[in-house]
């Protein structure tokens, strides 16, 4: 599976210098570790692999974000990649677990990630770790019926790209604006 993940990362075209650095860091990590999956919650080993997904409404580019209880900020949905699991399968599993509907991958990208980040988590010091996150894009709609997981999320809501850009720092996932810029070609 590690070779498949490396191939996904190698196929990504970085959208900016930071993503290029994250890509290089990830490739070095993949070459130097035998284990890329979280084995013990919340942080062992660190780093470990995560799959984010943006449920995106093509009519205006709005994305669904979740007010994540543990992170204390608005994030895309997603989760830790289970041992031996392909990240696209993680997206399928997490979409049903977190939002109660099946995943529909955006046709332009299919089951390939669109973005990559390497990020230190927030929270109590004993739980902090590094997530290597592959970001996928799913097709959705504002009028889509969702069943959010109340144990994980305080709320869910659609955000336009302008609302994401105007959000106070620390209230939304720090790389989200860059991901949206990459999707829009900017």
TORKOL-4160 file (C-alpha; in steps of 0.2 Angstrom, whole numbers, padded with zeros to 4 digits, m for minus):
186
<pt num="1" X="0000" Y="0000" Z="0000"/>
<pt num="2" X="0014" Y="0012" Z="0004"/>
<pt num="3" X="0020" Y="0011" Z="m0015"/>
<pt num="4" X="0002" Y="0015" Z="m0020"/>
<pt num="5" X="0002" Y="0030" Z="m0008"/>
<pt num="6" X="0019" Y="0036" Z="m0015"/>
<pt num="7" X="0012" Y="0035" Z="m0033"/>
<pt num="8" X="m0003" Y="0046" Z="m0028"/>
<pt num="9" X="0009" Y="0059" Z="m0020"/>
<pt num="10" X="0021" Y="0058" Z="m0035"/>
<pt num="11" X="0007" Y="0061" Z="m0047"/>
<pt num="12" X="0001" Y="0077" Z="m0038"/>
<pt num="13" X="0006" Y="0093" Z="m0046"/>
<pt num="14" X="0009" Y="0106" Z="m0032"/>
<pt num="15" X="m0001" Y="0122" Z="m0033"/>
<pt num="16" X="0011" Y="0132" Z="m0024"/>
<pt num="17" X="0028" Y="0132" Z="m0015"/>
<pt num="18" X="0021" Y="0126" Z="0001"/>
<pt num="19" X="0013" Y="0111" Z="m0007"/>
<pt num="20" X="0029" Y="0107" Z="m0016"/>
<pt num="21" X="0038" Y="0107" Z="0001"/>
<pt num="22" X="0024" Y="0096" Z="0008"/>
<pt num="23" X="0026" Y="0084" Z="m0006"/>
<pt num="24" X="0045" Y="0083" Z="m0004"/>
<pt num="25" X="0043" Y="0080" Z="0015"/>
<pt num="26" X="0030" Y="0067" Z="0012"/>
<pt num="27" X="0040" Y="0057" Z="m0001"/>
<pt num="28" X="0055" Y="0058" Z="0011"/>
<pt num="29" X="0044" Y="0051" Z="0025"/>
<pt num="30" X="0037" Y="0037" Z="0014"/>
<pt num="31" X="0054" Y="0032" Z="0009"/>
<pt num="32" X="0060" Y="0032" Z="0027"/>
<pt num="33" X="0046" Y="0023" Z="0036"/>
<pt num="34" X="0038" Y="0006" Z="0036"/>
<pt num="35" X="0022" Y="0012" Z="0044"/>
<pt num="36" X="0011" Y="0026" Z="0038"/>
<pt num="37" X="m0005" Y="0021" Z="0047"/>
<pt num="38" X="m0011" Y="0027" Z="0064"/>
<pt num="39" X="m0010" Y="0012" Z="0076"/>
<pt num="40" X="m0014" Y="0019" Z="0093"/>
<pt num="41" X="m0025" Y="0034" Z="0096"/>
<pt num="42" X="m0022" Y="0048" Z="0095"/>
<pt num="43" X="m0004" Y="0050" Z="0089"/>
<pt num="44" X="0005" Y="0034" Z="0086"/>
<pt num="45" X="0015" Y="0034" Z="0075"/>
<pt num="46" X="0017" Y="0052" Z="0071"/>
<pt num="47" X="0016" Y="0057" Z="0057"/>
<pt num="48" X="0002" Y="0046" Z="0050"/>
<pt num="49" X="m0009" Y="0047" Z="0035"/>
<pt num="50" X="m0026" Y="0056" Z="0034"/>
<pt num="51" X="m0039" Y="0058" Z="0020"/>
<pt num="52" X="m0049" Y="0074" Z="0019"/>
<pt num="53" X="m0063" Y="0077" Z="0007"/>
<pt num="54" X="m0071" Y="0093" Z="0001"/>
<pt num="55" X="m0090" Y="0090" Z="m0003"/>
<pt num="56" X="m0091" Y="0104" Z="m0016"/>
<pt num="57" X="m0106" Y="0112" Z="m0024"/>
<pt num="58" X="m0101" Y="0116" Z="m0042"/>
<pt num="59" X="m0114" Y="0129" Z="m0044"/>
<pt num="60" X="m0105" Y="0142" Z="m0034"/>
<pt num="61" X="m0089" Y="0132" Z="m0027"/>
<pt num="62" X="m0096" Y="0131" Z="m0010"/>
<pt num="63" X="m0089" Y="0118" Z="0001"/>
<pt num="64" X="m0096" Y="0109" Z="0016"/>
<pt num="65" X="m0086" Y="0111" Z="0032"/>
<pt num="66" X="m0089" Y="0103" Z="0049"/>
<pt num="67" X="m0086" Y="0112" Z="0066"/>
<pt num="68" X="m0075" Y="0098" Z="0073"/>
<pt num="69" X="m0077" Y="0096" Z="0092"/>
<pt num="70" X="m0059" Y="0090" Z="0095"/>
<pt num="71" X="m0050" Y="0102" Z="0083"/>
<pt num="72" X="m0061" Y="0117" Z="0088"/>
<pt num="73" X="m0062" Y="0123" Z="0071"/>
<pt num="74" X="m0071" Y="0122" Z="0054"/>
<pt num="75" X="m0063" Y="0108" Z="0044"/>
<pt num="76" X="m0067" Y="0097" Z="0028"/>
<pt num="77" X="m0073" Y="0080" Z="0033"/>
<pt num="78" X="m0061" Y="0065" Z="0033"/>
<pt num="79" X="m0052" Y="0054" Z="0044"/>
<pt num="80" X="m0037" Y="0043" Z="0048"/>
<pt num="81" X="m0033" Y="0030" Z="0035"/>
<pt num="82" X="m0034" Y="0013" Z="0042"/>
<pt num="83" X="m0020" Y="0000" Z="0041"/>
<pt num="84" X="m0020" Y="m0007" Z="0023"/>
<pt num="85" X="m0034" Y="0004" Z="0018"/>
<pt num="86" X="m0033" Y="0015" Z="0002"/>
<pt num="87" X="m0036" Y="0033" Z="0005"/>
<pt num="88" X="m0050" Y="0033" Z="m0008"/>
<pt num="89" X="m0059" Y="0019" Z="0002"/>
<pt num="90" X="m0056" Y="0030" Z="0018"/>
<pt num="91" X="m0066" Y="0044" Z="0009"/>
<pt num="92" X="m0080" Y="0032" Z="0005"/>
<pt num="93" X="m0080" Y="0025" Z="0023"/>
<pt num="94" X="m0079" Y="0042" Z="0032"/>
<pt num="95" X="m0092" Y="0050" Z="0020"/>
<pt num="96" X="m0105" Y="0037" Z="0026"/>
<pt num="97" X="m0099" Y="0037" Z="0044"/>
<pt num="98" X="m0098" Y="0056" Z="0046"/>
<pt num="99" X="m0112" Y="0063" Z="0034"/>
<pt num="100" X="m0123" Y="0048" Z="0031"/>
<pt num="101" X="m0122" Y="0048" Z="0012"/>
<pt num="102" X="m0112" Y="0039" Z="m0001"/>
<pt num="103" X="m0096" Y="0048" Z="m0008"/>
<pt num="104" X="m0097" Y="0054" Z="m0026"/>
<pt num="105" X="m0080" Y="0058" Z="m0032"/>
<pt num="106" X="m0079" Y="0074" Z="m0043"/>
<pt num="107" X="m0077" Y="0068" Z="m0061"/>
<pt num="108" X="m0063" Y="0079" Z="m0066"/>
<pt num="109" X="m0052" Y="0071" Z="m0052"/>
<pt num="110" X="m0060" Y="0054" Z="m0050"/>
<pt num="111" X="m0052" Y="0045" Z="m0035"/>
<pt num="112" X="m0036" Y="0054" Z="m0035"/>
<pt num="113" X="m0031" Y="0067" Z="m0022"/>
<pt num="114" X="m0031" Y="0085" Z="m0027"/>
<pt num="115" X="m0020" Y="0092" Z="m0014"/>
<pt num="116" X="m0008" Y="0087" Z="0000"/>
<pt num="117" X="m0003" Y="0095" Z="0017"/>
<pt num="118" X="0008" Y="0090" Z="0031"/>
<pt num="119" X="0001" Y="0098" Z="0047"/>
<pt num="120" X="0004" Y="0098" Z="0066"/>
<pt num="121" X="m0013" Y="0095" Z="0075"/>
<pt num="122" X="m0020" Y="0106" Z="0089"/>
<pt num="123" X="m0026" Y="0100" Z="0106"/>
<pt num="124" X="m0018" Y="0095" Z="0122"/>
<pt num="125" X="0001" Y="0093" Z="0120"/>
<pt num="126" X="0000" Y="0074" Z="0124"/>
<pt num="127" X="m0011" Y="0072" Z="0109"/>
<pt num="128" X="m0002" Y="0083" Z="0096"/>
<pt num="129" X="0005" Y="0074" Z="0081"/>
<pt num="130" X="0008" Y="0077" Z="0062"/>
<pt num="131" X="m0005" Y="0072" Z="0049"/>
<pt num="132" X="0000" Y="0069" Z="0031"/>
<pt num="133" X="m0017" Y="0073" Z="0023"/>
<pt num="134" X="m0022" Y="0069" Z="0005"/>
<pt num="135" X="m0037" Y="0080" Z="0000"/>
<pt num="136" X="m0050" Y="0073" Z="m0011"/>
<pt num="137" X="m0065" Y="0082" Z="m0020"/>
<pt num="138" X="m0083" Y="0075" Z="m0020"/>
<pt num="139" X="m0098" Y="0082" Z="m0029"/>
<pt num="140" X="m0112" Y="0088" Z="m0018"/>
<pt num="141" X="m0126" Y="0100" Z="m0017"/>
<pt num="142" X="m0133" Y="0112" Z="m0004"/>
<pt num="143" X="m0150" Y="0104" Z="m0004"/>
<pt num="144" X="m0142" Y="0087" Z="m0002"/>
<pt num="145" X="m0149" Y="0078" Z="0014"/>
<pt num="146" X="m0135" Y="0074" Z="0026"/>
<pt num="147" X="m0135" Y="0065" Z="0043"/>
<pt num="148" X="m0120" Y="0073" Z="0052"/>
<pt num="149" X="m0112" Y="0063" Z="0066"/>
<pt num="150" X="m0116" Y="0074" Z="0082"/>
<pt num="151" X="m0102" Y="0065" Z="0092"/>
<pt num="152" X="m0089" Y="0072" Z="0081"/>
<pt num="153" X="m0097" Y="0089" Z="0075"/>
<pt num="154" X="m0105" Y="0104" Z="0083"/>
<pt num="155" X="m0112" Y="0109" Z="0067"/>
<pt num="156" X="m0110" Y="0108" Z="0048"/>
<pt num="157" X="m0112" Y="0121" Z="0035"/>
<pt num="158" X="m0109" Y="0126" Z="0017"/>
<pt num="159" X="m0095" Y="0140" Z="0015"/>
<pt num="160" X="m0092" Y="0150" Z="m0001"/>
<pt num="161" X="m0074" Y="0153" Z="m0006"/>
<pt num="162" X="m0077" Y="0171" Z="m0001"/>
<pt num="163" X="m0083" Y="0166" Z="0017"/>
<pt num="164" X="m0067" Y="0155" Z="0019"/>
<pt num="165" X="m0056" Y="0169" Z="0013"/>
<pt num="166" X="m0064" Y="0181" Z="0026"/>
<pt num="167" X="m0064" Y="0169" Z="0041"/>
<pt num="168" X="m0054" Y="0174" Z="0056"/>
<pt num="169" X="m0037" Y="0165" Z="0057"/>
<pt num="170" X="m0038" Y="0149" Z="0068"/>
<pt num="171" X="m0057" Y="0146" Z="0064"/>
<pt num="172" X="m0055" Y="0136" Z="0048"/>
<pt num="173" X="m0042" Y="0123" Z="0042"/>
<pt num="174" X="m0027" Y="0133" Z="0039"/>
<pt num="175" X="m0023" Y="0126" Z="0021"/>
<pt num="176" X="m0041" Y="0127" Z="0015"/>
<pt num="177" X="m0040" Y="0144" Z="0006"/>
<pt num="178" X="m0025" Y="0137" Z="m0004"/>
<pt num="179" X="m0034" Y="0121" Z="m0008"/>
<pt num="180" X="m0049" Y="0132" Z="m0015"/>
<pt num="181" X="m0037" Y="0143" Z="m0025"/>
<pt num="182" X="m0029" Y="0127" Z="m0032"/>
<pt num="183" X="m0046" Y="0121" Z="m0037"/>
<pt num="184" X="m0051" Y="0137" Z="m0045"/>
<pt num="185" X="m0034" Y="0138" Z="m0055"/>
<pt num="186" X="m0028" Y="0153" Z="m0045"/>
